[in-house]
Amino acid sequence: MLSKTIERFNFNMKKNAFLFQQLINRDFQQRYKRTVLGMAWSVLSPLFQLLVMMVVFSRLFGRNVDHYVIYLFAGNITWSYYSESTNNGMSSLMNNAGVLSKINVPKYLFLLSQNVSALINYGLTIIIFFVFCIVDGIKFTPAMFMLWYPVAWLVIMNVGIGMVLSALYVFFRDIQYLYRIFLTLLNYLSAIFYTLDHFPAAMQRLYLLNPLYVNIKYWRTVVIDGVVPSLGFHALIAFYALLFLGLGCFFYKKYNHRFVYYF
């Protein structure tokens, strides 16, 4: 069953490769249309956010944290990518309703194009992140070669969550407002600008129920501590990603033929 699904996905991607490329180009053109700096905003935006958070939180939470700027940056870039990817993915179907109502193409192409755009921005900020690591005196260790792992699973998780959100958004426009509230709550529950050192052990374990925190924690453990997390931690990241991808595929398969009636 899984092998057939993968084969069908590969076939559709090859068949619609040109369309997929054009969607990515269109997304970039629309995003940076009439901007002076263009793609530079992909790097400047998270840097400005980091600067603001440094000014606000450094004295409150960063006094007893080694490499607090890197600690903060690791959470910020992960959060920014997750927020951009899922927010843009949520409206991917409705923004292309005119195309989807006229031609029969896999609907997930529009979602994936949004994710590729967000992933490129994420890649650019990761480069800047490592520049900050050098400036802050972080030593590069063999453990850093494992950073591909949380990135890969975060991409998969974002696609799955985007599929769920985009399907719900077709039927319920209110989801966009509810999700903004949820993102604000998730931001505070992801330990981006504070540590869990003073929290009880039971409370710290509860944070592992937050998939985004688990991903951020992986980055900090590898980059700041210089060690690779346990196998259980690896399994937890993969579990969350596969769970949301499975939910997303379920929503798309179940409501695929009903989408067009709500466009």
N, C-alpha and C positions, 0 to 999 in steps of 0.2 A: 504493500500500500504506500509506504513512504517512498520507495524507489520510483514508483509510478508518478507520484506527486512531484518529485524532484525532476524527473525526465520531462514532465509536462511543463514545469516552470522553465527549464532550460530551453525547451522548444519555443515557448512563447517569447522569451527574452531574445532569442536569435531572430525569430520572425519579426519582432517589433523593435529591433535594435535601433533603426533609424528614428522611429517615433520617440523612443526613449531618450536618445541623444538630443533631439529637438526640444523635448520637454525640459531637460536640464538646462539647455542654452536659454530657453525662454524664461525659466525661473530666475536665472542670474540677471538677465536683461531687465526683467521687471523689478527685481529687488534693488538694483543699483542705478535704475534709470534716473537721470537728472541729478545725480550726486557728483560732487567734485572729486572726492577721494575714491569712489567706487569700492572695489573689494577690500581696500584698506580698512574699511569700517568693520570687516570681519575680525580684524585683529584689535582695532582701536576700541571697539565696544566693550569686550571683556576686560581690556586693560583699564578703561575708565571705571568700570564697575569694581575692579580690584582696587584701584586707587581710593575710591570712595569707602570701600569696606575696610581698607587699611587704616584710613584716617579715623573712622568711626569705632572700629573694634580693637585696634592694636593695643591701646592702653587698658581696655577692659578685659580682654581675653588672651592677649599675646605676650604678656609679661613673662610667663613661666613656660612658654611653648617654644621649643627649639625650631628654628626655621619657620617661624609663624607665617611669613609671606608665602612660602611654598605650600605650607599647610592650607592656607586660605585659597591660594591659586588653584590647587588640585581640586578643591571642592567647587570653586567658582566655574572653572571651564567645563567640568562634568555637568554641573547644573545647567549652564548656558546651552550646552549641546542638547541635553535632554529636553529642555523647555522649548528650544527652537524647533527641534525635530518633531516633537509631538504636537505642538501648536500648529505648525504648518501642515502636518499630516492630517490633522482633524478636518481642515477645510479643503483637502485635496480633491475630494469627489465633487463637492458642491461648486468649487471654483471652475471645474471642468465639466459641469453638467451639460453645457451646450455640445461639447464633443461627444460625451458618453451617450447622449440621447440620439445621436445621429449615426455613429459607427460602432461596431462591435469589437472592442479591444479589451484586454484584461484590465480591470479597474485598478489593480494594485500598481500598475505602471506609474500612475500619477502620484501615488503615495511614495513609491520608491524614488521618483525623481526629486521630490521634496527632501527625502532623506539623504540623497547624494549631495545636494546643495549644502545641507546642514553639516554633513560629514566633512566636506571640503573645508568649511569654516572651522570646524573642530580641529582638523589636521593642522591648519595654520596657527591656531592658538596653542597647540601642543608644542610646535616649534618654538614659539615665544616662551612657553613654560620652561623648556629646557635651557633657554638662554638665561632665564631667571635663576635656574638651578646652578648654573655655572657662576653667576654673579654672587649667589648666596653661599657658595662654597660646598655645595652638595657633591659628594664623590659618586662618580658613575661606577656602578657595580654590575656584575653579570645578572643580577636579579632584574635589572631594568629591561632586559630582553623579554621578560614575561609580561610587559605592559600591553602587548598585543591582545592578551587574553581578556582583560576587562573591556577593552575597546571593542573587540569583536562581538562579545556578548551584549554590550550596551547597544550596539547597532541593531542587533536582532531584537532586543527587547523594545527598542524605540519603534521599530517597524510593527511589532505586534500591538503595542499600545496605540500607535497611529491608526492601525486597522480598526481597532475597537472604537476609537474616538470618531473616526471618519464615518463609520457605519451608524453610530448613534446620532451624529450630527445631521445626517440625512433626514432622520425621523424627528429629532428633537433639537431645535435650534438653541434651546436653553442650555445645552451642554457646554457651550462656549463660555458662558458666564460662571457656571458651576466649576468648570475646570480651572478658571483663573483663580477662584477662591482656593481650590485644592492645591494649585501650584504654590500659592503663598504659604499654605500650611505645610506642604512638603518641604519647602525651602527651610523653614525653621526646624523641621524634624530630621534634617539631613546632616546636622552638625557641621555646617559649612564654615562658620566663623567662631565656633566654640568647641571645646573638647569635652569628653565624657569622663575625664579622670575623677571628678568629684561626685559622679553619679554612683548609686549602688550597683552592684554587679547584675542584679536582676533587671534594672532599668537599662543597663548597657546591652544586655542580651535582647531586650525588646527592640532596640534600634536595628537589629539584624532582620527584622520584619520589613524594613524599608529597603527595597532593592537598590535605590539610588545611593543610600548611605553605604551599602555593602560595596558598591563599585568604587565610591570615593575612598573608603577605607583601604581597599586593595592598593590604590595608587599611593596613598600615604605610607602604607607599610613597606612597599617596594622602594619608593623614592627616598623617603626620610629615614626609615629604619634600615633599609638596605637588605631586607630579607623577603623571601617569597612566602605568602600566606599558606596555610595548611590545605591539604587536599579537600577537607570539608568545606573550606571557604570557596575553593574553586567550584565544588559541586553546587554550592548555594547560588553562586552567580549564574551558572548554567541553568539551574532549575528555574529561577525567576524569568530568565530570557525565554526559555522553551515554554514556560507556562503562559506568558503573555502572547507569544507567537501562536501557540495553539488556540488561545481564545480569539485572537484576531482572525485566524483562518476559519474558525467556526462561524464567526459573525459574517464574514464575507461569503462563505459557502451557503449559509442559511438564507441570507437576505439579498444575495446577488441579483436575483430576478425582480426584486421589489424596489430596488434603488431607483430605477428609471421612472417609476410612477410618482416619486416624490421630488424629482428634479424640477 
